Amino acid sequence: MKKSRKGRRRQHLAKVGTRAGARQEEHNEREAIADTMGIGGAASWVKWIALALCAFVLVGAIVALIALD
């Protein structure tokens, strides 16, 4: 098998319209969102910690708004 010009392995894509193709498309969309947020190249544990911190801040903000009333 020939190598690509950049020396990486070739990516084999699933057929369009199959379940595997839909799963790959969803994965690509999630990666694009993570890249947009600036955590695309981070490890998965970093993403989970960032998600947990955001959820904690959101819950804290809601509790603070309720306490102000």
C-alpha positions as MATLAB code, in Angstrom:
seq = 'MKKSRKGRRRQHLAKVGTRAGARQEEHNEREAIADTMGIGGAASWVKWIALALCAFVLVGAIVALIALD';
ca = [
       0.000    0.000    0.000;
       1.365    3.396   -0.945;
       1.908    5.972    1.784;
       0.304    9.356    1.543;
       2.445   12.379    0.812;
       2.507   13.392    4.470;
       3.506    9.917    5.668;
       0.239    9.242    7.483;
      -1.973    6.237    7.063;
      -4.858    6.554    4.662;
      -8.308    7.075    6.090;
     -10.889    4.592    4.882;
     -14.370    6.085    4.839;
     -17.620    4.182    5.213;
     -20.173    4.134    2.412;
     -22.611    7.030    2.370;
     -25.994    6.224    3.912;
     -24.850    3.341    6.085;
     -24.976    3.266    9.865;
     -21.186    3.391   10.038;
     -21.192    6.396    7.721;
     -23.693    8.231    9.930;
     -21.640    7.389   13.028;
     -18.491    8.736   11.370;
     -20.294   11.930   10.350;
     -21.507   12.477   13.936;
     -17.961   11.948   15.206;
     -16.607   14.475   12.700;
     -19.236   17.033   13.766;
     -18.352   16.597   17.454;
     -14.671   17.023   16.658;
     -15.446   20.186   14.662;
     -17.358   21.619   17.629;
     -14.478   20.786   19.971;
     -12.021   22.445   17.556;
     -14.205   25.552   17.459;
     -14.211   25.701   21.271;
     -10.421   25.381   21.284;
     -10.189   21.942   22.921;
     -10.026   19.820   19.778;
      -6.514   18.489   20.326;
      -6.964   17.902   24.052;
      -7.261   14.502   25.685;
     -10.731   13.180   26.417;
     -10.279   13.538   30.191;
      -9.565   17.244   29.717;
     -12.783   17.612   27.741;
     -14.781   15.856   30.498;
     -13.253   18.050   33.195;
     -14.042   21.180   31.162;
     -17.622   19.963   30.707;
     -17.965   19.267   34.444;
     -16.600   22.709   35.345;
     -18.999   24.413   32.937;
     -21.919   22.444   34.394;
     -20.804   23.367   37.932;
     -20.649   27.067   37.046;
     -24.052   26.904   35.360;
     -25.686   25.219   38.361;
     -24.012   27.717   40.687;
     -25.331   30.628   38.646;
     -28.864   29.235   38.741;
     -28.678   28.701   42.510;
     -27.359   32.278   42.960;
     -30.224   33.695   40.890;
     -32.764   31.764   42.933;
     -31.123   32.940   46.182;
     -31.379   36.576   45.095;
     -35.173   36.404   44.971;
];
